[in-house]
Amino acid sequence: MTVKVDFKRVNEGYRAKHGEFRILRLPVTQYLMIDGQGDPNIVPAYTQALETIYPVAYKLKFASKNDGRDYVVPPLEGLWWAEDMASFTTRRDKNKWYWTLMLMVPEWHNAQDVENAIQVAQSKRNLPCADQLRLDTLDEGQSVQTLHLGAYDDEGPVLQQMHENFIPGHGLQPTGKHHEIYLGDPRKVASSKLRTILRQPVISL
């Protein structure tokens, strides 16, 4: 019988506690990625990215299951940044945000597998961002992360504490992009009960 792997249970990067900042070292990981810009609640590109990345991720999963390696499709993730990071951490000016939507891809998949999954998914439905979807790696290394409980718009104070207190207080400096991992589905869960891992890659001073 094929054992289904749940990466949320076996990967250290998917573990975090509310109210606790934790330093960990992450391995190089590959993802399906789509880039975009602007307020995710408004710009069509964000919805189109979701409408593209999920079908391809599930076609990859089904192809892998047919080959004897089943797994749970990992949670949606995102990289977020702005030319002035205060637009993200404090002012929350979403029109100035840049983002990369991501879904983790197990290491046994390769670029040809992704291309095959895109073709199969496109034969079933329109993928509005198929030409923008890519398989790429992320090497974050040493990072700080915590678990945020509640609405996405309430992340600001937690991010301030991370960037202004914990990171410099431990002799660290931010590097790379702010990373979020969405453990709850906002379509099914009240905003007050959403669970989001907030991560920041860092280097030692």
C-alpha positions in Angstrom: 0.0 0.0 0.0 1.3 3.5 -0.9 2.1 5.6 2.1 0.9 9.2 1.7 3.5 11.8 2.9 2.2 14.9 4.7 5.0 17.4 4.5 3.4 19.6 7.2 4.2 16.7 9.6 7.7 15.8 8.5 9.2 19.1 7.4 10.6 21.3 10.2 9.8 24.4 8.2 6.1 23.8 8.7 6.3 23.9 12.5 5.9 27.1 14.5 4.3 28.2 17.8 2.2 31.2 18.5 4.0 33.8 20.6 7.4 32.2 20.0 10.1 33.3 17.6 12.3 30.5 16.6 15.6 30.3 14.7 16.0 27.4 12.3 18.1 26.4 9.3 16.1 25.4 6.2 17.2 23.2 3.3 17.1 24.3 -0.3 13.5 23.6 -1.5 11.9 23.7 -4.9 8.5 25.3 -5.6 6.0 26.1 -8.3 6.2 29.9 -8.4 4.2 32.7 -10.0 5.2 36.4 -9.5 2.9 39.4 -9.2 2.3 42.8 -7.9 -0.4 44.8 -6.1 -3.1 44.3 -3.5 -4.0 40.6 -3.5 -7.6 41.4 -2.6 -8.0 43.5 -5.8 -5.6 42.7 -8.6 -6.9 39.9 -11.0 -3.3 38.6 -11.3 -3.5 37.1 -7.8 -6.7 35.1 -8.4 -5.3 34.1 -11.8 -2.1 32.8 -10.2 -4.2 30.7 -7.8 -6.2 29.4 -10.7 -3.0 28.2 -12.3 -0.8 27.0 -9.6 -3.3 24.7 -7.8 -4.4 22.6 -10.9 -0.7 22.0 -11.8 0.2 21.0 -8.3 -2.6 18.5 -8.1 -1.7 17.0 -11.5 1.9 16.6 -10.2 0.5 14.9 -7.1 -1.6 12.5 -9.1 1.2 11.6 -11.5 3.4 10.9 -8.5 0.7 8.7 -6.9 0.5 6.7 -10.1 4.2 6.1 -9.8 3.9 4.9 -6.3 4.8 8.0 -4.3 1.7 9.7 -2.9 1.7 12.9 -0.9 -0.6 15.7 0.4 -0.3 18.8 -1.7 1.6 21.2 0.6 0.0 24.5 1.8 0.1 27.7 -0.2 3.1 29.9 0.5 4.1 33.4 -0.5 7.1 35.7 -0.6 6.2 39.4 0.0 8.2 42.5 -0.3 8.1 46.2 -1.2 10.7 48.8 -2.1 10.1 50.3 1.3 9.4 47.4 3.7 7.5 49.7 6.0 4.8 49.5 3.3 4.5 45.9 4.4 5.3 45.8 8.1 3.6 48.9 9.4 1.7 51.0 6.8 0.3 47.9 5.0 0.0 49.7 1.7 -0.9 46.7 -0.4 -0.8 48.5 -3.7 3.0 48.7 -3.3 3.5 45.1 -2.5 5.3 42.6 -4.8 4.6 38.8 -4.3 5.5 35.4 -5.4 2.9 32.7 -4.8 4.4 29.2 -4.2 3.6 25.6 -3.7 6.3 23.2 -2.5 7.3 20.4 -4.9 8.8 17.2 -3.6 12.5 16.7 -4.6 11.8 13.7 -6.8 9.9 15.9 -9.3 11.8 17.7 -12.1 11.1 20.3 -14.7 9.8 17.8 -17.2 7.3 16.5 -14.7 6.1 20.1 -14.2 5.8 20.6 -18.0 3.8 17.4 -18.3 1.5 18.5 -15.4 0.9 21.9 -17.1 -0.1 20.2 -20.3 -2.5 17.8 -18.6 -4.0 20.6 -16.5 -4.4 22.8 -19.6 -6.3 20.0 -21.4 -8.9 20.2 -18.7 -9.2 23.9 -18.0 -7.8 27.3 -18.9 -4.7 28.2 -16.9 -4.5 32.0 -17.1 -0.9 32.2 -15.9 0.6 29.0 -17.4 3.2 31.0 -19.3 4.4 32.6 -16.0 4.5 29.4 -13.9 8.0 28.1 -13.2 9.8 25.5 -11.1 12.5 27.2 -9.1 14.5 26.7 -5.9 14.6 28.7 -2.7 17.6 28.7 -0.4 16.7 30.6 2.7 19.1 29.0 5.1 19.0 30.5 8.6 15.6 32.0 9.3 13.4 33.2 12.1 9.7 32.2 12.1 6.6 32.3 14.3 3.0 31.4 14.1 0.4 34.2 13.7 -3.1 33.5 14.7 -5.8 35.7 13.2 -6.4 37.9 10.2 -3.7 38.7 7.7 -4.1 42.4 8.3 -3.3 41.9 12.0 0.3 40.7 11.2 1.8 44.1 11.5 2.7 44.2 15.2 4.1 40.6 15.1 6.3 41.6 12.1 7.4 44.7 13.9 8.4 42.7 17.0 10.3 40.2 14.8 12.2 42.8 12.8 12.8 45.5 15.5 13.3 43.4 18.6 14.0 39.7 18.1 16.2 39.8 15.0 18.6 42.6 16.1 18.4 41.4 19.7 19.9 38.0 18.6 22.7 39.5 16.5 20.9 38.9 13.3 20.1 40.9 10.1 17.2 40.3 7.7 18.2 39.0 4.2 15.9 37.9 1.4 12.1 38.2 1.3 9.4 37.9 3.9 7.9 34.5 3.7 4.4 33.4 4.7 2.9 29.8 4.9 -0.9 29.6 5.0 -2.1 26.7 7.2 -5.7 27.8 7.0 -8.0 28.4 4.0 -9.7 31.9 4.3 -12.6 30.6 2.3 -13.4 28.0 5.0 -12.1 29.5 8.2 -13.1 32.7 10.1 -10.3 35.3 9.8 -9.8 35.2 13.6 -8.9 31.5 13.4 -6.4 31.7 10.5 -3.0 30.2 11.1 0.0 31.7 9.2 3.7 31.0 9.6 5.6 34.2 9.3 9.3 33.7 8.3 12.2 36.0 7.7 15.6 34.7 6.4 18.5 36.2 8.4 22.3 36.3 8.6 24.5 36.6 11.7 26.2 39.9 12.2 
